[in-house]
Amino acid sequence: MRKYSTFLLHAFLIVFLAFIFALPGHTKDEGKFLLVCQTWSRTSTYEALGKKKEIVLSITIPEGPVNGLPVEPEEVVALHSDFKVTMLGSAGSVSLIVTDRKSGKEIQSFLWQFAEIPRNNFQATGQGFTGLIYYRNPTSDSEMQMICLVRESEGEAQIHKPNKTDHGR
């Protein structure tokens, strides 16, 4: 009888542990993704768009409530001749700020707070989850185009991860 009860106890523990680790939130990669924003610019509408700039943040969505920002936000920047694109991320929240590079004046900003991994709603057109966003610099008449998309991992596509700041046009 003692062997039978020991067997049942071990079987129960195995099933219990398997159940616990199968619950949402216990999967190693659940709630993690890469947020990639790609930008192209030109100083005049008579020019072809310049080389693509790509900034990437690794996002981890926290489980449960977040009381304040627990860590310094990670920051990545793409610089164009007339535009600066800054992306800051921490605890599942991301700010994306587009500024006039010369004056420092904000052109537009976004705040995304992720409770789950977003979908690339514009995947059929290759425009990620934001669609194509168009900017015209109010002082220089230059323009920039941007899309932001979600990737599950570094291996999903070739990704250029700049060293904090990606300089150039």
C-alpha positions in Angstrom: 0.0 0.0 0.0 2.9 2.4 0.8 4.4 1.9 -2.7 1.1 2.6 -4.3 0.6 5.9 -2.3 4.2 7.0 -3.1 3.5 6.3 -6.8 0.3 8.3 -6.7 2.1 11.2 -4.9 4.8 11.3 -7.5 2.3 11.0 -10.4 0.3 13.8 -8.9 3.4 16.0 -8.5 4.5 15.4 -12.1 1.0 16.2 -13.5 0.8 19.3 -11.2 4.2 20.6 -12.3 3.4 19.9 -16.0 0.1 21.9 -15.6 1.8 24.8 -13.8 4.5 25.2 -16.5 1.9 24.9 -19.3 0.0 27.9 -18.0 0.3 31.2 -19.8 3.2 33.4 -18.7 5.4 30.4 -18.1 6.5 30.0 -21.6 10.1 31.3 -22.0 9.4 33.5 -25.1 5.8 34.5 -24.4 5.4 38.3 -24.2 8.7 39.0 -26.0 9.1 40.5 -29.4 11.2 42.9 -31.5 9.7 46.3 -32.4 11.3 47.5 -35.7 10.8 50.9 -37.2 12.1 51.5 -40.7 12.5 55.0 -42.1 13.5 56.5 -45.5 14.0 60.2 -46.2 14.8 62.7 -49.0 15.6 66.4 -49.0 13.3 67.1 -52.0 10.4 65.3 -53.6 12.4 65.4 -56.8 14.9 62.9 -55.3 14.7 59.2 -54.8 14.2 58.0 -51.2 17.5 57.6 -49.3 18.9 54.4 -47.8 16.6 52.7 -45.2 17.4 53.3 -41.5 16.2 50.6 -39.1 15.9 50.9 -35.4 15.1 47.9 -33.2 13.9 47.5 -29.6 13.5 44.2 -27.8 10.2 44.4 -25.9 9.3 42.3 -22.9 5.7 42.6 -21.8 5.5 42.4 -18.0 3.1 40.1 -16.2 0.7 41.8 -13.9 0.7 45.5 -12.9 3.7 47.7 -13.3 4.3 50.3 -10.6 6.4 52.9 -12.3 9.2 52.2 -14.7 11.5 49.6 -13.1 14.5 50.3 -15.3 16.0 53.0 -17.4 14.4 52.9 -20.8 16.4 51.5 -23.7 16.9 54.1 -26.4 17.6 53.8 -30.2 17.9 56.6 -32.7 17.9 57.0 -36.4 19.2 60.3 -37.9 18.3 61.7 -41.3 19.4 65.0 -42.7 16.3 66.8 -41.4 14.6 64.3 -39.1 15.5 62.5 -35.9 13.5 59.3 -34.9 13.9 58.3 -31.3 12.4 55.1 -29.8 12.4 54.5 -26.0 11.1 51.3 -24.4 10.7 49.9 -20.9 8.3 47.5 -19.3 6.1 46.9 -22.4 5.7 50.7 -23.0 7.3 52.4 -26.1 7.6 56.0 -27.0 8.4 57.0 -30.6 9.3 60.6 -31.2 9.9 62.3 -34.5 11.6 65.7 -34.4 13.0 68.3 -36.7 16.7 67.6 -36.5 17.8 71.2 -36.9 15.4 72.9 -34.5 14.7 70.0 -32.1 11.0 70.7 -32.4 8.7 67.7 -32.0 6.8 66.8 -35.2 4.9 63.8 -33.8 5.0 61.3 -31.0 3.4 58.0 -30.2 3.0 56.0 -27.0 2.3 52.3 -27.3 1.6 50.3 -24.1 1.5 46.6 -25.0 -0.5 44.1 -23.0 0.1 41.5 -25.7 2.2 41.1 -28.8 0.7 43.3 -31.5 -0.2 41.9 -34.9 1.2 43.3 -38.2 -2.2 44.3 -39.5 -0.7 45.7 -42.7 1.4 42.6 -43.4 -0.2 42.1 -46.8 1.3 45.4 -47.9 4.5 44.9 -46.0 3.7 47.9 -43.7 3.8 46.3 -40.3 1.3 47.2 -37.6 1.4 51.0 -38.2 0.9 51.2 -41.9 2.9 53.7 -43.9 3.4 57.0 -42.1 4.4 60.1 -44.1 6.1 63.2 -42.8 6.9 66.5 -44.5 9.3 68.8 -42.6 7.6 72.1 -42.1 10.9 74.2 -42.5 12.9 72.4 -45.1 10.3 70.8 -47.4 12.1 67.4 -47.0 10.1 64.3 -46.4 10.4 61.0 -44.5 8.4 57.8 -44.7 8.2 55.3 -41.8 6.7 51.9 -40.9 6.9 50.0 -37.7 6.5 46.2 -37.5 6.7 43.3 -35.1 9.2 40.5 -35.4 9.3 37.6 -33.1 13.0 37.0 -33.1 16.4 38.2 -34.5 16.4 35.2 -36.8 13.1 36.0 -38.4 14.6 38.5 -40.8 17.9 40.3 -41.3 18.0 43.1 -38.8 20.5 46.0 -38.5 20.8 46.8 -34.8 22.6 50.2 -34.6 25.0 51.1 -31.9 22.6 53.4 -30.0 22.7 56.0 -32.9 22.4 55.3 -36.6 24.0 58.4 -38.3 23.7 59.6 -41.9 21.1 60.4 -44.4 
